[in-house]
Amino acid sequence: MNAIDILLDGYGRVQEAVAQAADGLDADVLNHRLDPDANTIAWLLWHLTRVQDDHVADVAGAEQVWTAQGFADRFALSLPTDDTGFGHSSEQVAAVRVDSPTLLTEYHDAVYEQTVAYLERLDDDDLDVVIDAMWDPPVTLGVRLVSVIADDLQHAGQAAFLRGLVLRR
């Protein structure tokens, strides 16, 4: 197994976690807030997918799935098209509402497919290329790709935890 295989496995685990967190939920559960400032399952899954889409498209030199495949229009959010959820206020979190888990999982699956297609073009040496020298130490492609997996899995875990809490109410 090489480093690319490990990254493919990691992104596959994210896809599985997103599918499990969203499976069978209705709009009430997806959009439920435990308190007025809490994130929702819908927001968490949308945000982690937007970040993966944004970051992978950037390093791949590709258009984001969000716009290229019409997901921005399908979600029809009252947010800027380039919004990924970083630094969202309570009101902005509330603006991310979905009626069905299908839209969330279809978007994530499309981002996953673009991610896999990009990763399959790489070899292990590509992972050492510095892509952001503004950090100390500079960020390599490998570090960026792993950080997206780590962030995605944290948010998917939060969504799974919320699922358990909301379904028990």
Kinemage of the C-alpha trace (Angstrom):
@kinemage 1
@onewidth
@group {chain A} dominant
@subgroup {mainchain}
@vectorlist {calphas} color= white
{ca met a 1} P 0.000 0.000 0.000
{ca asn a 2} L 1.343 3.427 -0.898
{ca ala a 3} L 0.443 6.888 0.428
{ca ile a 4} L -2.120 7.495 -2.335
{ca asp a 5} L -3.904 4.266 -1.377
{ca ile a 6} L -4.032 5.464 2.224
{ca leu a 7} L -5.522 8.801 1.160
{ca leu a 8} L -8.090 7.001 -1.000
{ca asp a 9} L -9.021 4.870 1.990
{ca gly a 10} L -9.341 7.957 4.200
{ca tyr a 11} L -11.635 9.784 1.789
{ca gly a 12} L -13.655 6.581 1.384
{ca arg a 13} L -14.154 6.483 5.138
{ca val a 14} L -15.409 10.060 5.054
{ca gln a 15} L -17.913 9.134 2.342
{ca glu a 16} L -19.156 6.197 4.425
{ca ala a 17} L -19.472 8.368 7.546
{ca val a 18} L -21.469 11.011 5.660
{ca ala a 19} L -23.831 8.375 4.248
{ca gln a 20} L -24.335 6.813 7.680
{ca ala a 21} L -24.945 10.151 9.402
{ca ala a 22} L -27.563 11.192 6.827
{ca asp a 23} L -29.257 7.865 6.179
{ca gly a 24} L -33.040 7.964 6.463
{ca leu a 25} L -33.280 11.339 8.182
{ca asp a 26} L -36.136 13.727 7.502
{ca ala a 27} L -35.964 17.506 7.255
{ca asp a 28} L -36.852 17.988 10.932
{ca val a 29} L -33.923 15.892 12.119
{ca leu a 30} L -31.462 17.229 9.533
{ca asn a 31} L -32.238 20.836 10.454
{ca his a 32} L -32.796 20.448 14.215
{ca arg a 33} L -30.732 22.688 16.488
{ca leu a 34} L -30.111 21.594 20.054
{ca asp a 35} L -29.984 25.271 21.003
{ca pro a 36} L -30.295 28.495 18.988
{ca asp a 37} L -26.576 28.623 18.213
{ca ala a 38} L -25.914 24.923 17.592
{ca asn a 39} L -24.902 23.447 14.254
{ca thr a 40} L -27.311 21.096 12.512
{ca ile a 41} L -26.615 17.751 10.890
{ca ala a 42} L -27.405 19.378 7.539
{ca trp a 43} L -24.940 22.205 8.150
{ca leu a 44} L -22.172 19.858 9.322
{ca leu a 45} L -22.486 17.567 6.297
{ca trp a 46} L -22.814 20.504 3.876
{ca his a 47} L -19.813 22.276 5.421
{ca leu a 48} L -17.471 19.286 5.438
{ca thr a 49} L -18.358 18.605 1.812
{ca arg a 50} L -17.909 22.252 0.810
{ca val a 51} L -14.460 22.291 2.424
{ca gln a 52} L -13.396 19.083 0.675
{ca asp a 53} L -14.780 20.395 -2.614
{ca asp a 54} L -13.025 23.755 -2.213
{ca his a 55} L -9.658 22.402 -1.093
{ca val a 56} L -9.395 19.480 -3.513
{ca ala a 57} L -10.584 21.530 -6.490
{ca asp a 58} L -8.001 24.175 -5.604
{ca val a 59} L -5.033 21.780 -5.547
{ca ala a 60} L -6.349 19.912 -8.594
{ca gly a 61} L -6.796 23.113 -10.593
{ca ala a 62} L -10.425 22.137 -11.209
{ca glu a 63} L -13.782 23.832 -10.866
{ca gln a 64} L -15.621 22.973 -7.698
{ca val a 65} L -18.371 20.365 -8.007
{ca trp a 66} L -20.608 22.887 -6.184
{ca thr a 67} L -20.806 25.057 -9.292
{ca ala a 68} L -19.670 22.692 -12.076
{ca gln a 69} L -22.438 20.173 -11.383
{ca gly a 70} L -25.144 22.631 -10.344
{ca phe a 71} L -25.260 21.867 -6.633
{ca ala a 72} L -25.199 25.567 -5.732
{ca asp a 73} L -28.459 25.933 -7.655
{ca arg a 74} L -29.947 22.724 -6.254
{ca phe a 75} L -29.266 23.773 -2.651
{ca ala a 76} L -30.459 27.341 -3.398
{ca leu a 77} L -28.968 28.747 -0.200
{ca ser a 78} L -29.083 32.442 0.632
{ca leu a 79} L -25.288 32.471 0.933
{ca pro a 80} L -22.549 33.546 -1.463
{ca thr a 81} L -21.738 30.818 -3.985
{ca asp a 82} L -18.155 30.544 -2.731
{ca asp a 83} L -19.193 30.144 0.922
{ca thr a 84} L -17.840 27.013 2.617
{ca gly a 85} L -19.138 27.660 6.123
{ca phe a 86} L -15.895 28.845 7.749
{ca gly a 87} L -16.714 31.331 10.504
{ca his a 88} L -20.465 31.057 10.075
{ca ser a 89} L -22.674 32.988 12.448
{ca ser a 90} L -25.746 31.395 13.983
{ca glu a 91} L -27.872 33.025 11.279
{ca gln a 92} L -25.689 31.648 8.506
{ca val a 93} L -25.863 28.139 10.003
{ca ala a 94} L -29.666 28.497 10.046
{ca ala a 95} L -29.587 29.413 6.336
{ca val a 96} L -28.273 25.947 5.444
{ca arg a 97} L -31.512 23.969 5.361
{ca val a 98} L -32.226 20.850 3.343
{ca asp a 99} L -35.390 18.831 2.941
{ca ser a 100} L -33.802 15.441 2.360
{ca pro a 101} L -30.530 13.648 3.034
{ca thr a 102} L -30.371 12.725 -0.650
{ca leu a 103} L -29.163 16.164 -1.714
{ca leu a 104} L -26.392 16.092 0.888
{ca thr a 105} L -25.216 12.605 -0.032
{ca glu a 106} L -25.450 13.227 -3.787
{ca tyr a 107} L -23.279 16.301 -3.387
{ca his a 108} L -20.808 14.464 -1.183
{ca asp a 109} L -20.659 11.496 -3.561
{ca ala a 110} L -19.913 13.820 -6.490
{ca val a 111} L -17.130 15.540 -4.518
{ca tyr a 112} L -15.779 12.134 -3.517
{ca glu a 113} L -15.687 11.070 -7.183
{ca gln a 114} L -13.770 14.216 -8.133
{ca thr a 115} L -11.407 13.655 -5.199
{ca val a 116} L -10.722 10.052 -6.229
{ca ala a 117} L -10.138 11.068 -9.853
{ca tyr a 118} L -7.591 13.635 -8.699
{ca leu a 119} L -5.827 11.301 -6.266
{ca glu a 120} L -5.537 8.595 -8.923
{ca arg a 121} L -3.477 11.015 -11.059
{ca leu a 122} L -0.909 11.474 -8.275
{ca asp a 123} L 2.055 9.483 -7.081
{ca asp a 124} L 3.687 9.582 -3.677
{ca asp a 125} L 6.328 12.138 -4.756
{ca asp a 126} L 3.582 14.671 -5.547
{ca leu a 127} L 2.619 14.739 -1.880
{ca asp a 128} L 5.895 16.488 -0.944
{ca val a 129} L 5.215 19.513 -3.181
{ca val a 130} L 4.777 22.721 -1.171
{ca ile a 131} L 1.420 24.279 -2.030
{ca asp a 132} L 1.304 27.052 0.595
{ca ala a 133} L 4.565 28.653 1.673
{ca met a 134} L 2.800 31.229 3.856
{ca trp a 135} L 2.784 28.794 6.811
{ca asp a 136} L 5.711 27.772 8.985
{ca pro a 137} L 6.395 25.024 8.155
{ca pro a 138} L 5.153 25.350 4.583
{ca val a 139} L 2.134 23.200 3.722
{ca thr a 140} L 2.693 20.307 1.342
{ca leu a 141} L 0.032 18.698 -0.802
{ca gly a 142} L 0.090 15.635 1.443
{ca val a 143} L -0.451 17.696 4.587
{ca arg a 144} L -3.362 19.555 2.964
{ca leu a 145} L -5.054 16.352 1.824
{ca val a 146} L -4.684 14.746 5.255
{ca ser a 147} L -5.975 17.881 6.997
{ca val a 148} L -9.135 17.756 4.887
{ca ile a 149} L -9.706 14.133 5.893
{ca ala a 150} L -9.166 15.014 9.562
{ca asp a 151} L -11.570 17.968 9.421
{ca asp a 152} L -14.165 15.963 7.499
{ca leu a 153} L -14.067 13.065 9.948
{ca gln a 154} L -14.436 15.408 12.921
{ca his a 155} L -17.551 16.986 11.399
{ca ala a 156} L -18.961 13.629 10.311
{ca gly a 157} L -18.512 12.408 13.885
{ca gln a 158} L -20.303 15.500 15.182
{ca ala a 159} L -23.161 14.814 12.759
{ca ala a 160} L -23.365 11.177 13.904
{ca phe a 161} L -23.417 12.291 17.547
{ca leu a 162} L -26.186 14.808 16.820
{ca arg a 163} L -28.121 12.148 14.950
{ca gly a 164} L -28.108 9.990 18.067
{ca leu a 165} L -29.185 12.853 20.309
{ca val a 166} L -31.939 14.131 18.022
{ca leu a 167} L -33.384 10.707 17.239
{ca arg a 168} L -33.634 9.983 20.982
{ca arg a 169} L -35.593 13.152 21.776
